[in-house]
Amino acid sequence: MGEELDKTFGFEDVEPQERQKRVRQVFQAVAGRYDLMNDVMSFGIHRLWKRLMARRADPKPEQVIVDLAGGTGDVAALMGDYDRSVIVCDPSSAMMTAGVMRGHGPLTWVAGSGEALPFPDNSVDTLTIAFGLRNVTQLDACLSEIHRVLKPGGRMLCLEFSKPMPLIKPFYDFHSFHIIPRLGAWIAKQPIAYTYLVESIRKFPDQKELVDLMETAGFKSVRYCNLSFGIACLHVGEKG
């Protein structure tokens, strides 16, 4: 399943290098209004989902915490404090620059991709990733890298869009395919970028498929919690 995602850009089949190029262009284009668009698209609910993930991460003093694909640092800011090291790691300098300008507390900003994390083996206590896993170029490689950098007993928490329950799927699909691209054109001036984001959700593994991929990468005790009827899902796995 991971390999199928690696060769797509939304519903279009592309080579992995082209996928990486286009995804980075998307976030370069929308960086300035990314957080605003998230608020509008989700009616602000994404902030509740992210707060839940930050609480489940349970950050503690002296820990090293990485928020991968952390973009503007909104999730990292929920976990940041002066008694721990909270690092935003993202391949998009435009996204991180937008975050630095927001003045998010004691955070460290590091450029890096999910497939080649710039951290030593067994060095990270907790790694979070919110709505970023579906945008990596090689999903299997990213999961392996996350497992590599975590300390034994460390945890990965992944918040991602997933497969909604059948009851709400027609309404969710209408909002996704007809409303969100129009909002992208109106607010962010980037309708193509938001068409990709909508399509990429449909190509991403569902709840149980992601469990299988995490277990294949070596994670133990993998479990998940559906949010808002499965529109989003929080997966948690531990490094044995």
Backbone torsions as a table, in degrees:
resi	resn	phi	psi	omega
1	MET	NA	-39.3	178.8
2	GLY	-61.9	-39.7	-179.3
3	GLU	-67.2	-31.8	177.6
4	GLU	-64.6	-40.9	179.1
5	LEU	-66.6	-35.8	-175.1
6	ASP	-60.9	-23.1	-174.8
7	LYS	-110.9	30.0	179.4
8	THR	-132.6	155.4	167.0
9	PHE	-131.0	96.5	-168.5
10	GLY	65.7	-128.3	179.6
11	PHE	-90.3	1.3	-177.3
12	GLU	-94.9	138.3	175.6
13	ASP	-84.8	125.5	179.4
14	VAL	-141.2	164.0	174.5
15	GLU	-75.4	153.2	-177.2
16	PRO	-53.1	-40.4	180.0
17	GLN	-64.0	-38.8	178.0
18	GLU	-68.3	-38.5	176.6
19	ARG	-58.9	-49.0	-179.5
20	GLN	-58.6	-44.3	-179.8
21	LYS	-60.4	-46.8	-175.9
22	ARG	-69.7	-40.3	179.3
23	VAL	-61.6	-42.5	-179.6
24	ARG	-67.4	-33.8	175.5
25	GLN	-64.6	-37.6	177.8
26	VAL	-57.7	-50.6	-175.2
27	PHE	-75.4	-26.0	171.8
28	GLN	-62.9	-40.1	-175.2
29	ALA	-73.9	-35.1	-171.6
30	VAL	-102.3	1.0	-171.3
31	ALA	-51.9	-44.9	-174.2
32	GLY	-64.8	-28.7	-176.2
33	ARG	-122.1	18.2	-176.4
34	TYR	-62.0	-48.6	-178.2
35	ASP	-65.5	-40.0	177.6
36	LEU	-61.9	-43.3	179.1
37	MET	-63.1	-39.7	177.7
38	ASN	-60.6	-40.6	178.1
39	ASP	-62.8	-44.6	-177.0
40	VAL	-69.9	-45.4	-176.7
41	MET	-63.5	-37.8	-174.0
42	SER	-104.1	5.5	-176.1
43	PHE	58.4	29.9	178.5
44	GLY	82.6	-3.1	-175.6
45	ILE	-66.8	-27.4	-179.4
46	HIS	-58.6	-29.1	178.8
47	ARG	-68.5	-35.6	176.4
48	LEU	-67.3	-41.9	178.1
49	TRP	-60.8	-43.3	-177.8
50	LYS	-68.7	-36.8	175.9
51	ARG	-64.1	-38.0	176.8
52	LEU	-62.4	-44.8	179.2
53	MET	-61.9	-41.9	179.6
54	ALA	-62.5	-38.9	177.3
55	ARG	-66.0	-42.1	179.9
56	ARG	-67.2	-28.6	176.8
57	ALA	-65.4	-29.5	174.6
58	ASP	51.8	58.8	-177.5
59	PRO	-63.9	142.8	-176.0
60	LYS	-131.0	160.8	176.9
61	PRO	-56.2	145.4	176.6
62	GLU	73.6	-0.7	-179.8
63	GLN	-79.7	154.3	169.2
64	VAL	-104.0	118.6	-176.3
65	ILE	-123.3	127.8	179.2
66	VAL	-113.3	128.3	170.5
67	ASP	-103.8	100.5	-176.2
68	LEU	-78.6	143.5	-173.3
69	ALA	54.5	38.2	-172.1
70	GLY	-74.9	-8.1	172.3
71	GLY	51.5	-116.4	-175.3
72	THR	-84.8	2.3	172.9
73	GLY	83.2	15.1	-177.3
74	ASP	-66.8	-36.6	177.3
75	VAL	-74.0	-45.5	-179.6
76	ALA	-58.1	-36.7	-179.2
77	ALA	-63.3	-28.7	178.3
78	LEU	-71.2	-20.5	-176.9
79	MET	-108.4	-9.1	-172.3
80	GLY	-76.0	147.1	173.4
81	ASP	-165.8	167.7	-175.2
82	TYR	-78.5	-9.5	-178.0
83	ASP	-98.6	13.0	179.6
84	ARG	-149.8	167.1	178.7
85	SER	-107.0	109.5	178.6
86	VAL	-112.3	121.0	-171.4
87	ILE	-117.2	127.3	169.7
88	VAL	-90.5	122.3	178.8
89	CYS	-119.7	121.2	-175.5
90	ASP	-152.9	144.5	177.8
91	PRO	-79.0	-10.8	-175.3
92	SER	-99.5	109.3	177.3
93	SER	-66.2	-30.9	179.9
94	ALA	-65.0	-42.2	178.9
95	MET	-64.5	-45.7	-178.6
96	MET	-67.3	-36.4	176.4
97	THR	-61.2	-41.7	176.6
98	ALA	-61.1	-37.2	178.8
99	GLY	-69.8	-42.9	178.9
100	VAL	-59.1	-37.9	-179.3
101	MET	-67.4	-18.9	177.8
102	ARG	-82.3	-9.5	174.9
103	GLY	69.3	41.8	179.9
104	HIS	-72.5	93.4	165.6
105	GLY	24.8	-150.6	-172.7
106	PRO	-83.5	76.1	178.7
107	LEU	-116.3	152.8	172.0
108	THR	-109.3	138.9	-175.9
109	TRP	-114.6	124.4	-175.3
110	VAL	-133.4	129.8	175.5
111	ALA	-78.3	133.3	178.6
112	GLY	179.5	153.3	179.4
113	SER	-105.4	158.8	-178.5
114	GLY	-64.9	-25.7	-178.0
115	GLU	-83.3	-11.6	-179.8
116	ALA	-148.0	72.6	-175.4
117	LEU	-67.6	134.6	-175.8
118	PRO	-85.4	48.5	-179.2
119	PHE	-134.6	147.7	179.8
120	PRO	-68.0	163.1	173.2
121	ASP	-56.8	143.2	171.0
122	ASN	53.9	43.4	-174.0
123	SER	-118.3	-7.8	-172.1
124	VAL	-117.6	131.9	178.9
125	ASP	-78.5	-43.9	-177.1
126	THR	-141.0	135.8	173.9
127	LEU	-125.2	125.5	176.3
128	THR	-111.8	152.0	173.9
129	ILE	-149.0	120.4	-176.1
130	ALA	-116.2	114.4	176.9
131	PHE	56.3	35.5	179.7
132	GLY	-125.2	-18.9	-174.5
133	LEU	-65.6	-33.1	-178.8
134	ARG	-74.4	-7.0	-178.8
135	ASN	-101.8	-2.4	178.7
136	VAL	-72.2	160.1	-177.7
137	THR	-78.9	-37.6	-179.5
138	GLN	-130.6	101.2	-173.6
139	LEU	-62.1	-47.1	-178.9
140	ASP	-61.6	-41.9	179.7
141	ALA	-65.4	-37.3	178.9
142	CYS	-64.5	-44.9	179.2
143	LEU	-62.6	-37.9	177.9
144	SER	-66.2	-38.8	178.2
145	GLU	-65.9	-41.7	177.4
146	ILE	-60.1	-44.4	178.2
147	HIS	-61.7	-39.0	-178.8
148	ARG	-62.0	-45.9	-171.7
149	VAL	-80.6	-18.8	179.6
150	LEU	-71.0	145.3	172.4
151	LYS	-72.1	154.8	171.7
152	PRO	-53.7	128.4	-175.0
153	GLY	87.8	-6.8	177.7
154	GLY	-71.5	161.3	-174.4
155	ARG	-124.6	145.3	169.0
156	MET	-106.3	132.2	174.0
157	LEU	-121.9	121.5	-177.1
158	CYS	-119.1	117.4	173.2
159	LEU	-103.4	121.3	-175.4
160	GLU	-150.1	153.7	171.0
161	PHE	-64.1	146.6	-175.8
162	SER	-142.2	-154.3	-175.6
163	LYS	-95.2	113.1	-178.1
164	PRO	-73.9	161.0	178.2
165	MET	-64.3	148.0	-176.0
166	PRO	-54.4	-33.2	-176.3
167	LEU	-59.5	-38.4	-175.8
168	ILE	-102.3	-4.5	-174.4
169	LYS	-56.5	-43.9	-179.9
170	PRO	-59.8	-41.1	179.5
171	PHE	-69.4	-39.5	178.8
172	TYR	-64.4	-43.4	179.5
173	ASP	-64.1	-41.0	179.0
174	PHE	-61.8	-46.9	179.5
175	HIS	-61.3	-41.5	-176.5
176	SER	-66.6	-49.5	-170.6
177	PHE	-88.6	-20.3	-176.4
178	HIS	-113.2	-31.6	-176.4
179	ILE	-94.3	-48.6	-173.8
180	ILE	-60.7	-46.1	177.7
181	PRO	-60.5	-34.1	178.0
182	ARG	-69.1	-38.7	174.7
183	LEU	-64.1	-39.1	177.6
184	GLY	-61.4	-37.8	178.7
185	ALA	-70.5	-37.7	-175.1
186	TRP	-77.9	-47.6	-173.1
187	ILE	-90.3	-50.4	-175.2
188	ALA	-94.8	-9.2	-177.9
189	LYS	62.0	25.9	-176.4
190	GLN	-136.8	69.9	-178.7
191	PRO	-63.4	-34.9	-179.1
192	ILE	-64.9	-39.5	179.4
193	ALA	-60.5	-41.8	-176.9
194	TYR	-80.8	-22.4	169.2
195	THR	-65.3	-42.0	176.3
196	TYR	-60.1	-46.4	-177.0
197	LEU	-60.5	-40.0	177.7
198	VAL	-65.3	-46.6	-177.9
199	GLU	-67.0	-36.0	-177.9
200	SER	-64.3	-29.6	177.4
201	ILE	-62.2	-40.4	-177.9
202	ARG	-71.3	-23.9	-180.0
203	LYS	-87.0	-13.3	-174.7
204	PHE	-78.5	146.4	178.0
205	PRO	-55.4	145.5	178.1
206	ASP	-78.9	-174.0	-172.8
207	GLN	-54.5	-52.6	-175.6
208	LYS	-73.6	-34.3	178.0
209	GLU	-64.6	-38.1	178.3
210	LEU	-68.1	-35.5	173.5
211	VAL	-56.4	-47.6	-179.2
212	ASP	-60.4	-42.9	-179.5
213	LEU	-65.8	-39.8	178.3
214	MET	-66.3	-40.5	178.6
215	GLU	-66.6	-37.8	177.1
216	THR	-62.6	-33.7	178.8
217	ALA	-76.1	-6.4	176.0
218	GLY	110.8	0.9	-178.9
219	PHE	-75.4	146.3	179.6
220	LYS	-113.7	161.1	176.5
221	SER	50.4	43.2	-179.0
222	VAL	-75.3	129.0	177.6
223	ARG	-142.4	165.8	-180.0
224	TYR	-143.2	159.9	-179.9
225	CYS	-134.2	118.6	176.7
226	ASN	-71.2	142.6	177.7
227	LEU	-124.1	138.2	179.4
228	SER	50.8	53.6	175.4
229	PHE	63.0	29.4	176.4
230	GLY	90.2	0.4	175.4
231	ILE	-58.7	-40.5	173.2
232	ALA	-125.4	163.8	-178.2
233	CYS	-149.4	138.9	177.1
234	LEU	-107.4	116.0	175.7
235	HIS	-102.3	141.7	177.5
236	VAL	-131.6	132.7	176.2
237	GLY	-139.6	153.8	-177.3
238	GLU	-118.0	148.5	173.1
239	LYS	-89.9	122.1	-177.6
240	GLY	-70.7	NA	NA
